[in-house]
Amino acid sequence: MSNHTSAAPSQDMPPKGGFSSIRYERRLPKRGPSGVGMFAIAGAIMGYGWYKLYQGLDERRELDREKIWARIHLTPMLIAEADRDEYRRKLAALERERVIMKDVPGWEAGKSVYHGTRYVPDVIANVPIHQQPGFKKE
């Protein structure tokens, strides 16, 4: 064996008082509202939207009701106007028939072609001029 004296091995040791602590957790600054706050804001916006939707539906319902009542009150006038128009057209057609059939012996203008006493209204189709056969645009 060799007889040499060696110094004791040296080992790294912590400094006296120990090492300083290491921050390993994330420390981010707080930004914006919390989840509950955002949920509350979204709920408030949706509640306002539903409120406005139902206001619009009420308004539309009221307008529809007003339109229905306007039609109810205007219907007699429109029927009377159609009756006056039908009567005027009937008189004009009768006059045209008199002029066209004046040379036909025994022809009575306006006499019904039906053998009965029941009233049968004339069917007068009001066809616009541009939809009549033979119409040519100039």
NORSUL-V141591 format. One record per pair of residues at least 6 apart in sequence whose C-alpha atoms are under 6 Angstrom apart, sorted by the first residue. I is the first residue (numbers start at 1). J is the second residue. D is the distance in whole Angstrom. If there is no record, write none. Layout:
i=I j=J d=D
i=I j=J d=D
//
This chain:
i=94 j=110 d=6
i=98 j=109 d=5
//
